[in-house]
Amino acid sequence: ESELHKVQADAIGAPLKLRRALTYSLEVITLQRPEPSPTTTFSRMLVITEMVIGPLQVALLALAIRRKFIR
């Protein structure tokens, strides 16, 4: 019965613990399909935004490091 309660809490969009949230974000940035999938429209929009902005930030960081070593 307690496991059922936990599943229902996740179904309504309960926040993840900090460590799990960080691994979830890393999975999103590397374009994997992490579980649990977003439940609300707002959370889906945030995940899609992170899918676009995360790899872009990594690419810009790599470009900045490259330029630093070229000079």
QUIBELGI-V400423 format. One record per residue. RES is the residue in one letter. PHI is phi in whole degrees, 0 to 359 (NA if undefined). OMEGA is omega in degrees with one decimal (999 if undefined). D_LAST is the distance of its C-alpha to the last C-alpha in whole Angstrom. Layout:
res=RES phi=PHI omega=OMEGA d_last=D_LAST
res=RES phi=PHI omega=OMEGA d_last=D_LAST
This chain:
res=E phi=NA omega=-180.0 d_last=63
res=S phi=291 omega=177.2 d_last=60
res=E phi=294 omega=177.4 d_last=57
res=L phi=296 omega=178.6 d_last=59
res=H phi=297 omega=178.8 d_last=58
res=K phi=295 omega=179.2 d_last=54
res=V phi=296 omega=179.1 d_last=54
res=Q phi=293 omega=178.5 d_last=55
res=A phi=295 omega=178.1 d_last=53
res=D phi=290 omega=-177.8 d_last=50
res=A phi=294 omega=-179.5 d_last=52
res=I phi=264 omega=174.9 d_last=52
res=G phi=93 omega=177.1 d_last=48
res=A phi=295 omega=-179.6 d_last=48
res=P phi=296 omega=177.7 d_last=45
res=L phi=276 omega=173.3 d_last=43
res=K phi=294 omega=-174.3 d_last=42
res=L phi=301 omega=-178.6 d_last=39
res=R phi=298 omega=-179.9 d_last=38
res=R phi=292 omega=178.6 d_last=39
res=A phi=295 omega=178.5 d_last=38
res=L phi=293 omega=178.1 d_last=34
res=T phi=292 omega=176.6 d_last=35
res=Y phi=298 omega=179.7 d_last=36
res=S phi=295 omega=177.4 d_last=33
res=L phi=296 omega=177.0 d_last=31
res=E phi=294 omega=178.8 d_last=34
res=V phi=292 omega=-178.7 d_last=34
res=I phi=296 omega=179.7 d_last=30
res=T phi=275 omega=174.1 d_last=30
res=L phi=63 omega=172.9 d_last=33
res=Q phi=266 omega=177.4 d_last=36
res=R phi=255 omega=-176.8 d_last=39
res=P phi=286 omega=174.7 d_last=40
res=E phi=248 omega=-0.3 d_last=43
res=P phi=282 omega=178.2 d_last=45
res=S phi=287 omega=-178.4 d_last=44
res=P phi=299 omega=-175.7 d_last=44
res=T phi=261 omega=-176.8 d_last=47
res=T phi=259 omega=179.0 d_last=47
res=T phi=297 omega=-180.0 d_last=46
res=F phi=296 omega=-179.9 d_last=43
res=S phi=292 omega=175.4 d_last=42
res=R phi=296 omega=179.1 d_last=41
res=M phi=296 omega=178.1 d_last=39
res=L phi=294 omega=179.5 d_last=37
res=V phi=294 omega=178.2 d_last=37
res=I phi=296 omega=177.4 d_last=36
res=T phi=297 omega=178.4 d_last=33
res=E phi=293 omega=177.4 d_last=32
res=M phi=296 omega=-179.4 d_last=32
res=V phi=272 omega=-173.3 d_last=30
res=I phi=285 omega=-177.4 d_last=27
res=G phi=301 omega=178.4 d_last=27
res=P phi=297 omega=177.3 d_last=25
res=L phi=296 omega=178.2 d_last=23
res=Q phi=295 omega=178.2 d_last=22
res=V phi=296 omega=179.0 d_last=21
res=A phi=295 omega=178.7 d_last=19
res=L phi=293 omega=176.5 d_last=17
res=L phi=296 omega=178.2 d_last=16
res=A phi=298 omega=178.0 d_last=15
res=L phi=295 omega=179.3 d_last=13
res=A phi=294 omega=177.8 d_last=11
res=I phi=294 omega=178.2 d_last=11
res=R phi=299 omega=179.9 d_last=9
res=R phi=295 omega=179.5 d_last=7
res=K phi=296 omega=-178.1 d_last=6
res=F phi=277 omega=178.2 d_last=5
res=I phi=290 omega=-176.6 d_last=4
res=R phi=286 omega=999 d_last=0
